[in-house]
Each structure stands twice: as C-alpha cells, then as structure tokens.
Amino acid sequence: MPNDRIPLEQHRQQAEGLRDQAEDNRQDAAQDRGATEERRMSAESARDEAEHFRRLAEEAREVRDHHREELETVRQERERLREAGETARLAAEEARLAAEAARHAMVDSVRATADTLHATLDHMKVVEEMRRTLREIQGANKLDAN
C-alpha cells in the first residue's frame, strides 16, 4: 500500500497543479475578455471619433465652398464696380470735353458781342458826327437866311 500512496499523492499533486493551471487559465480568459471588451470599446470610441472628424471635415468643406462662392461674388461685384467706374470716367471725360467746347463757344460769343458792340459804337460815332455836321450845315443855312 505504500506504493499506492505515492501515485495517489502524485495524482493529487497533479490534480492540484491542473486545478491551479485551470484557475490561472480562467483568470487569463477573464482578463482576455476584459481586454477584448476594452479593445472593443476603444475601437467603438475610435469609430465615433473618426465619424466626428469626418463630419467636421464635411462641414469645413461646406464652409470652404461657401467662402469660395462668396469670394467669387465679391470678385464679380468688384469687376462690375470697376466697369461702372470706367463708364463714369468716360462720361466725365466726355462732359469735360463738352464743357471745354461750351467754354470756347461762350468765349467766341463774348468776342462776337464785343465786336458787335465796337461796330455799333463806331456806327454811333459816325451817326453823331453826321448829326454834328448836319447841325453845323443847318446853323450856317440859318445864318445865311438871315
């Protein structure tokens, strides 16, 4: 029987070793399940964060496109204002030329009026001279008649 005890003792030790090993495996499996759950939660969190960044990127693209459209609108408005300014500049130049022509016409008119006034004055002097001469003739005729 002493020999039977050794194998029982060995079996008991083996069984206890297997039980310890099974407990270790169970704890490892529980840790693996915990790590797997943590990895799953981490992956889910990473997916959520990636979706959030995707939405932010989409919003940024929309804002960029909106800004691009607004810049194009501003560029077109600037071009329209430049064209209006050019049209106004041309109209101002035409008005300046018309004013210059009107000034020249007015100067010519004043000169013509002055020339007419000089001619009228000369005619009036001639008429006055003719009246004086006529009076002198009439005065001489009255003297001769008396």
Rosetta blueprint (number, residue, H / E / L):
1 M L
2 P H
3 N H
4 D H
5 R H
6 I H
7 P H
8 L H
9 E H
10 Q H
11 H H
12 R H
13 Q H
14 Q H
15 A H
16 E H
17 G H
18 L H
19 R H
20 D H
21 Q H
22 A H
23 E H
24 D H
25 N H
26 R H
27 Q H
28 D H
29 A H
30 A H
31 Q H
32 D H
33 R H
34 G H
35 A H
36 T H
37 E H
38 E H
39 R H
40 R H
41 M H
42 S H
43 A H
44 E H
45 S H
46 A H
47 R H
48 D H
49 E H
50 A H
51 E H
52 H H
53 F H
54 R H
55 R H
56 L H
57 A H
58 E H
59 E H
60 A H
61 R H
62 E H
63 V H
64 R H
65 D H
66 H H
67 H H
68 R H
69 E H
70 E H
71 L H
72 E H
73 T H
74 V H
75 R H
76 Q H
77 E H
78 R H
79 E H
80 R H
81 L H
82 R H
83 E H
84 A H
85 G H
86 E H
87 T H
88 A H
89 R H
90 L H
91 A H
92 A H
93 E H
94 E H
95 A H
96 R H
97 L H
98 A H
99 A H
100 E H
101 A H
102 A H
103 R H
104 H H
105 A H
106 M H
107 V H
108 D H
109 S H
110 V H
111 R H
112 A H
113 T H
114 A H
115 D H
116 T H
117 L H
118 H H
119 A H
120 T H
121 L H
122 D H
123 H H
124 M H
125 K H
126 V H
127 V H
128 E H
129 E H
130 M H
131 R H
132 R H
133 T H
134 L H
135 R H
136 E H
137 I H
138 Q H
139 G H
140 A H
141 N H
142 K H
143 L H
144 D H
145 A H
146 N L
